Amino acid sequence: MAVKMIKVHGSGNDFYLLDQTQFQAPLSDADLKQLAINICKRDGAGLYDGADGVLVVDKSEHPQVLGRMRVINADGTEASMCGNGLRTVARYLGTQNSQEDFRVQTMYADLKVQAVADFAAHVPAYSVEISPVTFDAQTLGMHANNDATTIINEKIPALSADLKFSAVAVPNPHLIAFVDHDTLVGPELGRIGEWMNDGKNQIFPDGVNVSFVEVLGPNSIFVRTFERGVGFTNACGTAMSASSLMYVLLHQESTDFNQEIHVTNPGGMVKTVVHQGADEEYWMELIGNATFVRIVTLPLEDALQGDYSPATATETGEQVAYEDFVANLAKA
Ligand SMILES: N[C@@H](CCC[C@H](N)C(=O)O)C(=O)O
């Protein structure tokens, strides 16, 4: 049986998008895990240039919802959400169903998605809802500071003598620290990220996405992320959304709710808007590119065994446009 996948990315956070409806029977969870572990490997060991994960698209189980997205990290673990991935799934489902404004089922919520104006020629963009938000330690799977129920802009002495962290689930777990430029680019993020995702530590036994954030100016931040199940990534959409929320909550002197925030990352940029609903709940809009790089086809049996020699690929040409867009950002 042949499997067709689309190599996609949002801000360089790259995935293989796999539509399960192409099969008579969906792949088992064990096969999806094995497929992700195989094809995502980097440095020539995976399918083409590998990936940060696999986005599994399927029919929604809920009425009035266009489709369902599951997220399998590069290490085969399943994540509850993926902001950059959701934009590409929104584009895929929207194009297939000729709709621009609809909902997609994710693990914990049916999220609003919408096509927006292209970021540049051949750089299509989508806006997606990031929610639900909670600071609750139990939901985060966090055991820090004598089992504190929340950690908001506080030191976690076991992790670092100097940095202050905020822990927030959106709904996947994030640990965020506002830092200076030297710390942003230094080794500390890798040290904490590796440690918190080693599966042995007592603070986040199930792992956590760790981000360092530098404030560049009013409503302008840079976010660098070490992702659970992946490692260093070009960008993490839920991390940029969680970082924007913490920026608004902790920097009220220079920003507020409902304002557009410019978020730069190692792979490009996105825009975010942080909202507080009538019910006091926070939610974010994440707006960014949804790029389709290439269409790849190969026999499923070979993909599951890690043999990519029979794979064929058709480039879309969108990656060149995206790289031009990023080069122009640097000049701006
Ligand atoms: N890159 C994603 C997040 C993917 C899930 C994450 N690795 C986790 O395990 O929580 C994004 O854009 O949000």
The ligand as an SDF file (V2000), in Angstrom:
LIG
                    3D

 13 12  0  0  0  0  0  0  0  0999 V2000
    5.7290   22.3380   17.7080 N   0  0  0  0  0  0  0  0  0  0  0  0
    4.4440   22.3210   18.2800 C   0  0  0  0  0  0  0  0  0  0  0  0
    4.3140   21.6290   19.6040 C   0  0  0  0  0  0  0  0  0  0  0  0
    4.4920   20.1150   19.4610 C   0  0  0  0  0  0  0  0  0  0  0  0
    4.2230   19.3720   20.7200 C   0  0  0  0  0  0  0  0  0  0  0  0
    5.3140   19.4510   21.7380 C   0  0  0  0  0  0  0  0  0  0  0  0
    6.5440   18.8850   21.2920 N   0  0  0  0  0  0  0  0  0  0  0  0
    4.8170   18.7160   23.0080 C   0  0  0  0  0  0  0  0  0  0  0  0
    5.1870   17.5530   23.2380 O   0  0  0  0  0  0  0  0  0  0  0  0
    4.0550   19.3450   23.7570 O   0  0  0  0  0  0  0  0  0  0  0  0
    3.8020   23.6810   18.2370 C   0  0  0  0  0  0  0  0  0  0  0  0
    3.9930   24.3820   17.2230 O   0  0  0  0  0  0  0  0  0  0  0  0
    3.0260   24.0390   19.1120 O   0  0  0  0  0  0  0  0  0  0  0  0
  1  2  1  0
  2  3  1  0
  2 11  1  0
  3  4  1  0
  4  5  1  0
  5  6  1  0
  6  7  1  0
  6  8  1  0
  8  9  2  0
  8 10  1  0
 11 12  2  0
 11 13  1  0
M  END
$$$$
